[in-house]
Amino acid sequence: DCTSLCQAGQAGKCTTITGDCGKFCAAAEVLAPEAGCSDQYNAYESCLGTPSTTCSNTCGAQQTALQNCGIAYCLQHTSDSNCVYVASHF
């Protein structure tokens, strides 16, 4: 799940996500469908695989697609608390 992948990424120093993974993932999991980014979110999480493979998998294309989708939504919804929270933890 997102939280365990995030924690593994932080432990392996292969993510730019900072702070509490549980809170970050809770916001991201609400934001993805709200923004119409569920497909990109699922593709990125699937690419990362398991906590043991998170830092060895190359998921740049999936990450970029998810970020681009989320950014497009959040630029139009700047007061959305999930947008604010996710953006402040990179």
C-alpha positions in Angstrom: 0.0 0.0 0.0 1.0 3.6 -0.3 2.1 4.0 3.3 4.5 1.0 3.3 5.9 2.0 -0.1 6.5 5.6 1.1 8.1 4.4 4.3 10.4 2.0 2.3 11.3 4.9 0.0 12.1 7.1 2.9 14.2 4.4 4.6 16.0 3.7 1.3 16.4 7.4 0.6 14.8 7.0 -2.9 11.8 9.3 -2.5 11.3 13.0 -2.3 8.3 12.6 0.0 8.9 14.1 3.4 7.0 13.8 6.6 4.3 11.4 7.8 3.7 8.8 5.1 0.3 7.9 6.5 -1.0 11.4 6.3 0.6 12.0 2.9 -1.0 8.8 1.5 -4.4 9.5 3.0 -4.4 12.9 1.2 -3.1 11.4 -2.0 -5.7 8.6 -2.0 -8.5 11.1 -1.7 -6.9 13.5 -4.2 -6.3 10.9 -7.0 -9.9 10.1 -7.8 -11.0 13.7 -7.1 -8.5 14.9 -9.7 -9.3 12.2 -12.2 -5.9 10.6 -11.7 -6.8 7.2 -10.4 -5.4 5.4 -13.4 -2.0 7.2 -13.0 -2.0 6.6 -9.3 -2.6 2.9 -9.7 0.0 2.6 -12.4 2.6 4.3 -10.3 1.9 2.3 -7.2 1.8 -0.9 -9.2 5.2 0.0 -10.8 6.8 0.5 -7.4 5.8 -3.0 -6.5 6.5 -4.0 -2.9 8.4 -2.2 -0.2 11.4 -4.5 -0.9 11.5 -3.4 -4.6 10.5 0.2 -4.2 14.0 1.7 -4.5 15.1 -0.7 -7.3 12.2 -0.2 -9.7 12.4 2.6 -12.3 9.0 4.3 -12.4 9.9 7.8 -13.7 7.3 7.7 -16.5 4.5 6.7 -14.2 5.6 9.2 -11.5 5.6 12.0 -14.1 2.2 11.1 -15.4 0.8 11.1 -11.9 2.4 14.4 -11.0 1.3 16.1 -14.3 -2.3 14.9 -13.7 -2.3 16.1 -10.0 -0.6 19.4 -10.8 -3.2 20.2 -13.5 -6.0 19.6 -11.0 -4.4 21.4 -8.1 -3.5 24.5 -10.1 -7.2 24.9 -10.6 -8.1 24.0 -7.0 -5.5 25.8 -5.0 -7.6 25.8 -1.8 -8.1 22.0 -1.9 -6.6 20.9 1.4 -5.4 17.6 -0.1 -3.6 19.5 -2.9 -2.0 21.8 -0.3 -0.9 18.9 1.9 0.5 16.7 -0.9 2.4 19.7 -2.5 3.9 20.7 0.8 5.5 17.3 1.4 7.8 17.0 -1.6 
